[in-house]
Amino acid sequence: MKSVSFDSKNLTIPVTLLYDTREVAMAHEVAFLKSKNANNNLEFLDLSKTPDIASDYGVDAEGLGGEYKARDASGQMLTGLDALYAAHAAIGLGAWFEMCRVPGFMSKGTGIGPQG
């Protein structure tokens, strides 16, 4: 898995998350992000429903190839884990990614716990 290189201090709000609901995992993650987006710092663009504007974001209308894309208000484009990190940071959950970068932690079904 690629490590995250994005620095959330350089993020300008709002962030637009590009996704494709034909990708089941993306659809579930986006539903979670929408449920936490109380301040509307994150905008959502489902390219499966609006393929005609995909080129405005520099992506192919056929889909994202399983990768998230995000663009912040300054025009900074991010891909993959960086895009997902930016989306979480925009809604105040960037610390989740910071914690997951700490060696010794891994997902254990319903939560995070130290490897042991």
C-alpha positions in Angstrom: 0.0 0.0 0.0 1.3 3.5 -0.9 2.1 5.7 2.0 0.3 9.0 2.3 2.4 12.0 1.3 -0.3 14.7 1.5 0.0 17.3 4.3 -3.4 18.4 5.5 -1.9 21.9 6.5 -1.9 22.7 2.8 -5.6 21.9 2.4 -8.0 24.6 1.3 -11.7 24.1 1.9 -14.0 23.0 0.3 -12.7 19.8 -1.0 -14.4 18.0 -3.9 -14.2 14.2 -3.7 -14.6 12.4 -7.0 -15.8 8.9 -6.8 -17.7 6.2 -8.7 -20.6 4.4 -6.9 -20.2 1.5 -9.2 -17.3 0.7 -6.9 -18.9 -0.9 -3.9 -16.2 0.0 -1.4 -16.2 3.6 -2.6 -20.0 3.8 -2.2 -19.7 2.6 1.4 -16.9 5.0 2.3 -18.7 7.9 0.7 -21.9 7.1 2.7 -19.7 7.3 5.8 -18.1 10.6 4.8 -21.5 12.1 3.9 -22.8 11.2 7.4 -19.9 13.1 9.0 -19.9 16.2 6.7 -21.8 18.5 9.1 -20.1 21.7 8.0 -20.3 20.9 4.3 -16.5 21.2 3.9 -16.6 18.3 1.5 -18.4 18.2 -1.8 -19.2 14.9 -3.5 -19.1 14.2 -7.2 -20.2 10.8 -8.4 -18.7 10.4 -11.9 -21.0 7.4 -12.6 -23.9 9.9 -12.6 -22.1 12.9 -14.2 -19.5 11.4 -16.7 -19.8 14.5 -18.9 -17.8 16.6 -16.5 -15.1 14.1 -15.7 -12.6 15.8 -18.1 -13.0 19.1 -16.1 -11.2 17.2 -13.3 -8.7 15.6 -15.6 -10.1 12.1 -15.2 -11.6 9.6 -17.6 -15.4 9.4 -17.8 -15.2 5.6 -17.8 -14.3 5.6 -14.2 -11.6 6.2 -11.7 -10.0 2.7 -11.8 -10.9 2.2 -8.2 -9.0 5.3 -7.0 -10.4 8.4 -5.3 -9.6 11.8 -6.7 -10.0 15.0 -4.8 -9.5 18.7 -5.6 -9.3 21.4 -3.0 -10.4 25.0 -3.4 -6.9 26.1 -4.6 -7.0 23.5 -7.4 -4.6 21.0 -5.8 -5.5 17.5 -7.2 -4.9 14.4 -5.1 -5.2 10.8 -5.9 -5.7 7.5 -4.0 -4.9 7.6 -0.3 -3.9 11.2 -0.5 -7.4 12.1 -1.8 -9.1 10.0 0.9 -6.9 11.6 3.6 -7.9 15.1 2.3 -11.6 14.1 2.4 -11.3 13.0 6.0 -9.2 16.1 6.9 -11.8 18.4 5.4 -14.5 17.0 7.8 -12.2 17.0 10.8 -11.3 13.3 10.7 -7.7 13.7 9.5 -6.4 12.4 12.8 -7.7 9.0 11.8 -5.2 8.8 9.0 -2.4 10.2 11.2 -3.1 7.5 13.7 -3.2 4.7 11.0 0.3 5.8 9.9 1.8 4.9 13.3 3.7 1.7 13.1 2.1 -1.1 15.2 -1.5 -0.4 14.4 -3.8 -2.4 12.2 -7.5 -2.8 11.6 -9.2 -5.6 13.6 -12.7 -5.9 12.3 -14.6 -3.4 14.4 -11.7 -1.2 15.5 -8.1 -0.3 15.6 -5.7 -2.1 17.9 -2.0 -2.6 18.3 -0.4 -5.5 16.4 0.8 -8.1 18.9 
